[in-house]
Amino acid sequence: NKKSELFNKLAETSIPTYSIKISNFSFLNPFKIKKVGRLLKKEKVSTIIINLPSDLKVAGPASKKAGVKKTIYRRGSAIPINNKISNRILFRNYIDEIIANSEATKNTILSNNSSLFDKNKIKVIYNGIIFEEHRNTDGKPLYAKESNELIIGNAGRFVKQKNHTFLIHLAARLVRENIHFKILLAGSGKLQPEIEALAKQLNVSDKVVFTGF
Protein backbone atom coordinates (compact mmCIF):
# COMPACT_ATOMS: atom_id res chain seq x y z
CA ASN A 1 0.00 0.00 0.00
CA LYS A 2 1.47 3.35 -1.04
CA LYS A 3 0.34 4.97 2.21
CA SER A 4 2.00 2.35 4.41
CA GLU A 5 5.03 2.81 6.64
CA LEU A 6 6.69 -0.17 4.94
CA PHE A 7 6.35 1.42 1.49
CA ASN A 8 7.86 4.69 2.77
CA LYS A 9 10.84 2.88 4.28
CA LEU A 10 11.42 0.81 1.14
CA ALA A 11 11.33 3.97 -0.98
CA GLU A 12 14.50 5.09 0.84
CA THR A 13 16.38 1.98 -0.27
CA SER A 14 17.52 0.51 -3.59
CA ILE A 15 15.11 -2.43 -3.21
CA PRO A 16 12.70 -2.63 -6.18
CA THR A 17 9.29 -1.65 -4.81
CA TYR A 18 5.81 -1.95 -6.29
CA SER A 19 2.57 -0.63 -4.87
CA ILE A 20 -0.53 -2.77 -5.22
CA LYS A 21 -3.69 -1.79 -3.37
CA ILE A 22 -5.30 -4.87 -1.85
CA SER A 23 -8.58 -4.96 0.06
CA ASN A 24 -10.48 -7.78 1.78
CA PHE A 25 -12.26 -8.54 -1.50
CA SER A 26 -9.29 -8.37 -3.89
CA PHE A 27 -9.10 -12.17 -3.95
CA LEU A 28 -12.30 -12.10 -6.01
CA ASN A 29 -10.45 -10.17 -8.74
CA PRO A 30 -8.52 -12.59 -11.01
CA PHE A 31 -6.72 -9.67 -12.69
CA LYS A 32 -5.27 -8.59 -9.33
CA ILE A 33 -3.97 -12.12 -8.68
CA LYS A 34 -2.44 -12.25 -12.18
CA LYS A 35 -0.77 -8.87 -11.63
CA VAL A 36 0.89 -10.08 -8.43
CA GLY A 37 1.95 -13.30 -10.14
CA ARG A 38 3.56 -11.41 -13.03
CA LEU A 39 5.59 -9.27 -10.63
CA LEU A 40 6.78 -12.33 -8.71
CA LYS A 41 7.92 -13.94 -11.97
CA LYS A 42 9.57 -10.76 -13.20
CA GLU A 43 11.63 -10.39 -10.02
CA LYS A 44 12.33 -14.15 -9.86
CA VAL A 45 11.08 -14.31 -6.28
CA SER A 46 11.96 -17.59 -4.53
CA THR A 47 10.53 -16.78 -1.09
CA ILE A 48 7.64 -14.49 -0.18
CA ILE A 49 6.58 -13.32 3.28
CA ILE A 50 2.94 -12.27 3.57
CA ASN A 51 1.82 -10.24 6.55
CA LEU A 52 -1.95 -9.66 6.21
CA PRO A 53 -4.86 -12.10 5.70
CA SER A 54 -6.13 -9.97 2.79
CA ASP A 55 -2.69 -10.16 1.15
CA LEU A 56 -2.52 -13.89 1.77
CA LYS A 57 -5.75 -14.51 -0.14
CA VAL A 58 -4.27 -12.79 -3.21
CA ALA A 59 -0.54 -13.52 -3.02
CA GLY A 60 -0.93 -17.13 -1.86
CA PRO A 61 -2.53 -18.37 -5.09
CA ALA A 62 -0.41 -15.94 -7.14
CA SER A 63 2.79 -17.33 -5.61
CA LYS A 64 1.75 -20.89 -6.37
CA LYS A 65 1.08 -20.07 -10.02
CA ALA A 66 4.31 -18.07 -10.30
CA GLY A 67 6.42 -20.98 -9.04
CA VAL A 68 7.57 -19.32 -5.81
CA LYS A 69 9.40 -22.02 -3.84
CA LYS A 70 8.45 -20.92 -0.32
CA THR A 71 5.46 -18.91 0.92
CA ILE A 72 5.67 -17.73 4.52
CA TYR A 73 2.73 -16.23 6.39
CA ARG A 74 3.65 -13.90 9.23
CA ARG A 75 1.00 -13.77 11.96
CA GLY A 76 1.17 -10.76 14.28
CA SER A 77 -2.05 -10.97 16.31
CA ALA A 78 -3.03 -13.46 18.99
CA ILE A 79 -6.51 -13.85 17.51
CA PRO A 80 -7.79 -17.38 16.77
CA ILE A 81 -8.13 -18.20 13.07
CA ASN A 82 -11.68 -19.06 12.08
CA ASN A 83 -12.14 -22.70 11.11
CA LYS A 84 -13.86 -22.00 7.80
CA ILE A 85 -13.33 -23.70 4.49
CA SER A 86 -11.57 -20.71 2.86
CA ASN A 87 -8.95 -20.70 5.63
CA ARG A 88 -8.48 -24.45 5.45
CA ILE A 89 -7.83 -24.16 1.72
CA LEU A 90 -5.36 -21.29 2.20
CA PHE A 91 -3.37 -22.87 5.02
CA ARG A 92 -3.18 -26.34 3.51
CA ASN A 93 -2.45 -25.40 -0.08
CA TYR A 94 -0.64 -22.06 -0.19
CA ILE A 95 1.50 -21.73 2.97
CA ASP A 96 4.81 -23.50 3.58
CA GLU A 97 5.75 -21.95 6.93
CA ILE A 98 4.31 -19.55 9.49
CA ILE A 99 6.12 -16.93 11.59
CA ALA A 100 4.33 -15.95 14.81
CA ASN A 101 5.38 -12.84 16.74
CA SER A 102 4.85 -14.51 20.14
CA GLU A 103 4.08 -17.82 21.82
CA ALA A 104 0.55 -16.55 22.46
CA THR A 105 0.06 -15.89 18.76
CA LYS A 106 1.45 -19.31 17.90
CA ASN A 107 -0.99 -21.00 20.28
CA THR A 108 -4.04 -19.24 18.81
CA ILE A 109 -3.27 -20.22 15.21
CA LEU A 110 -4.44 -23.79 15.78
CA SER A 111 -6.85 -23.18 18.67
CA ASN A 112 -9.97 -23.62 16.50
CA ASN A 113 -8.57 -26.43 14.35
CA SER A 114 -5.54 -28.43 15.49
CA SER A 115 -5.10 -29.92 12.01
CA LEU A 116 -5.25 -26.58 10.17
CA PHE A 117 -1.46 -26.50 9.77
CA ASP A 118 1.63 -28.47 10.79
CA LYS A 119 2.57 -26.99 14.18
CA ASN A 120 6.23 -27.95 13.60
CA LYS A 121 6.31 -25.44 10.75
CA ILE A 122 5.26 -22.53 12.97
CA LYS A 123 8.25 -20.55 14.25
CA VAL A 124 8.23 -17.75 16.82
CA ILE A 125 10.26 -14.65 15.92
CA TYR A 126 9.69 -11.68 18.20
CA ASN A 127 9.36 -8.15 16.84
CA GLY A 128 12.70 -6.35 16.81
CA ILE A 129 13.59 -2.92 18.14
CA ILE A 130 16.34 -0.69 16.74
CA PHE A 131 17.57 0.74 20.04
CA GLU A 132 19.61 3.57 18.58
CA GLU A 133 16.49 5.07 16.98
CA HIS A 134 14.51 5.09 20.22
CA ARG A 135 17.08 5.43 22.98
CA ASN A 136 16.32 8.07 25.61
CA THR A 137 19.61 9.93 25.29
CA ASP A 138 19.31 12.08 28.43
CA GLY A 139 19.06 8.96 30.61
CA LYS A 140 15.92 10.13 32.40
CA PRO A 141 12.93 7.80 32.77
CA LEU A 142 9.66 8.75 31.09
CA TYR A 143 8.00 8.60 34.48
CA ALA A 144 9.42 8.70 37.99
CA LYS A 145 7.65 6.15 40.15
CA GLU A 146 6.37 7.27 43.51
CA SER A 147 6.81 5.08 46.58
CA ASN A 148 4.40 2.15 46.85
CA GLU A 149 2.94 3.02 43.44
CA LEU A 150 1.71 0.25 41.17
CA ILE A 151 2.86 0.85 37.57
CA ILE A 152 0.92 -0.68 34.68
CA GLY A 153 2.53 -0.26 31.27
CA ASN A 154 1.14 -0.78 27.78
CA ALA A 155 2.83 -0.21 24.43
CA GLY A 156 0.76 -0.27 21.24
CA ARG A 157 -0.93 1.88 18.65
CA PHE A 158 -4.27 3.42 19.56
CA VAL A 159 -6.65 1.26 17.53
CA LYS A 160 -9.73 -0.75 18.48
CA GLN A 161 -8.06 -4.18 18.66
CA LYS A 162 -5.55 -2.96 21.28
CA ASN A 163 -8.47 -2.25 23.64
CA HIS A 164 -7.15 0.81 25.50
CA THR A 165 -10.76 1.36 26.63
CA PHE A 166 -10.32 -1.60 28.99
CA LEU A 167 -7.30 0.06 30.64
CA ILE A 168 -9.20 3.29 31.24
CA HIS A 169 -12.07 1.39 32.87
CA LEU A 170 -9.45 -0.53 34.86
CA ALA A 171 -8.09 2.80 36.10
CA ALA A 172 -11.55 3.78 37.33
CA ARG A 173 -11.87 0.43 39.12
CA LEU A 174 -8.46 0.83 40.79
CA VAL A 175 -9.45 4.31 42.01
CA ARG A 176 -12.56 2.82 43.62
CA GLU A 177 -10.35 0.17 45.25
CA ASN A 178 -8.11 2.94 46.68
CA ILE A 179 -5.01 1.52 44.98
CA HIS A 180 -2.08 3.89 44.42
CA PHE A 181 -1.17 3.47 40.74
CA LYS A 182 -0.30 4.96 37.36
CA ILE A 183 -1.05 3.54 33.91
CA LEU A 184 1.53 4.45 31.26
CA LEU A 185 0.27 4.24 27.67
CA ALA A 186 3.04 4.33 25.06
CA GLY A 187 2.14 4.79 21.42
CA SER A 188 0.05 6.90 19.08
CA GLY A 189 -2.91 6.44 16.77
CA LYS A 190 -6.25 7.72 15.55
CA LEU A 191 -8.17 6.68 18.70
CA GLN A 192 -5.91 8.48 21.17
CA PRO A 193 -8.20 11.57 21.46
CA GLU A 194 -11.13 9.24 22.17
CA ILE A 195 -9.18 7.40 24.88
CA GLU A 196 -8.06 10.68 26.44
CA ALA A 197 -11.68 11.89 26.45
CA LEU A 198 -12.80 8.68 28.17
CA ALA A 199 -10.14 9.13 30.86
CA LYS A 200 -11.42 12.65 31.45
CA GLN A 201 -15.04 11.45 31.52
CA LEU A 202 -14.23 8.80 34.17
CA ASN A 203 -12.12 11.29 36.18
CA VAL A 204 -8.89 9.29 35.87
CA SER A 205 -6.84 11.68 33.69
CA ASP A 206 -4.42 12.18 36.59
CA LYS A 207 -3.91 8.42 36.78
CA VAL A 208 -3.09 7.81 33.10
CA VAL A 209 0.10 9.03 31.39
CA PHE A 210 0.19 9.24 27.59
CA THR A 211 3.90 8.99 26.81
CA GLY A 212 3.72 9.34 23.01
CA PHE A 213 5.40 7.03 20.51
URBEL-V28197 format. One line per field, one symbol per residue. phi: phi as a letter, one per 40 degrees, with the letter a starting at -180 (. if undefined). psi: psi as a letter, one per 40 degrees, with the letter a starting at -180 (. if undefined). A space follows every 10 residues. Layout:
# URBEL-V28197
phi=???
psi=???
This chain:
# URBEL-V28197
phi=.ccccccccc ccbccdbbbb cbbcbcccbc cccccccccc cdcfcbbbbb bbdccccccc ccccccgccb bbbbbbbcbd cccbcccccc ccbbbcabbb cacccdccdb ccacbcaccc bbbcbcccbc cccbccccgc ccaccccfcc bbbabiccbd ccfcddcccc dccccccfcc aabbbchaic cddccccccc ccfbdcbbbc cgc
psi=hdeidddddd deiehhhihh hhaeedeehd dddddddddd ddefhdhhhh didddddddd dddddefhdh hhhhhehfhi hhgidddddd dedehdihhi eidddddede deheedihde ehihhihihh dddehgdeei idhhhiifhh hhihhiigid eefddddddd ddddddefhh iihhhhaiid eddddddddd defedeehhh ea.
